[in-house]
Amino acid sequence: MAEIEASQYRKNSGLNKYTIVCALLASTNSILLGYDIGVMSGAVILIKDDFKITRTQQEILVGTLNVFSLIGSLASGKTSDIIGRRYTIVLAACTFLMGALLMGLAPSYPFLMTGRCVAGIGVGYALMIAPVYTAELSPAMSRGFLTSLPEVFITFGLLVGYIVNFALSGLPLHISWRLMLGLAAVPGIGIGFGVIAMPESPRWLVMKGKLSEAKKVLISDRNQGLLKLRQKLKN
């Protein structure tokens, strides 16, 4: 009976609702990168006409996010070791939120560039921490699938960015691009609140000596399938 139970558990322990929801929430941060890339492709044309910037300034504006995302990526590892994976996800969302608000309210090109730099750091944090958190929380059988979710959300963000470009292109020049960039704050707010309901990474809890808390997370994460299986075998 024990061998049958173990064999069936290995087959059925890949996914459960608890793990999927946590992985989805963590990966939602990746929407921010996709959205920014998609929406900036249209917004930069309007920004050029509104602020009368040169082609070189356009190129710097678009490329700045990628450069500063490197800073966020490099800092995310140490930050997540100090404050935890979950709060690093919150930090990424809050940083991008501030960047989006700065860009949406920018009265000048330098102000817009500042918001772009801040948003880039948030994107860097998000791209690094989401796969790490998901991998540390996921059962081995489903780890590859769940850690690929950030790529799916980046693509979805691109689509949303293009749709927003099209929907807001008819508004007055000084309003349209501000809304395009400012709307990026909406998912940031949702992610910040959603992460509150997520558990901390069990690996990080073990690193900090919080073994009892790590055990609770692992029980909730991996043993749901085993409990259901045991119930079926009893019946």
Summary of the structure (lengths in Angstrom):
residues: 235
radius of gyration: 20.9
end to end distance: 13.7
largest distance: 75.1
contacts: 831
relative contact order: 0.20
helix: 86%
strand: 0%
